[in-house]
Amino acid sequence: MREELLEEADINNVQNQTLIQEKRQQICDAALELFLEKGFAATTIRDICARSGVNQASIYDYIANKNDILRRLLNQLWFNADVPTLPEILLDDALSLEQALERYFADSWKFKRKGTLLAYRTIPHLPPEDRKAMRLREIAVMKDLADQLADRLGIEAGDQRLEIVANLMVFLSAFGPMRDWLNRDQPDEAIVKTIAAGAAAMIRSAVDDSRT
């Protein structure tokens, strides 16, 4: 569940795998720009063909439909395996809670910026089975995070407040990309440090409250 990707169409019309990968990436790159500029619903296959340079008569040799493109993009950008999750970062005991959060937010905002924007803007357009798959994966990540926080803070696992906090930490990872239209004049490092310090203080406060 933690590593499961959205199901991509299995298309075998073209035998040249290098050509398939090149054209598919060409299509996905163009679609990403359009989805973020115009929105998923307003973008047509014709638009994607015009932007990508792929002929409309041959585009279905590489993708099944617009939803297939979106799944491929979310798998590449939102589920980016090269960006460590916060539970993985928290495994490093040498990092303070603030440092772990700083690294998480900085990496998320730098490497998953477009993926974050794409996910939050297009989830309403996903078919039910894809929304369910994304929800289950997010729940699994939040459960891992709640367990890591419980271990890090020395409290009993299963505390419901930590599950809420974990949900909020994942949401805060979208703060940079979704609010950069207001924060462009602020240094990225200052934003990361401020949000991480506030998040760490909130986590500790929630834990202290749960003990009383």
Disulfide bonds with the S-S distance in Angstrom:
none
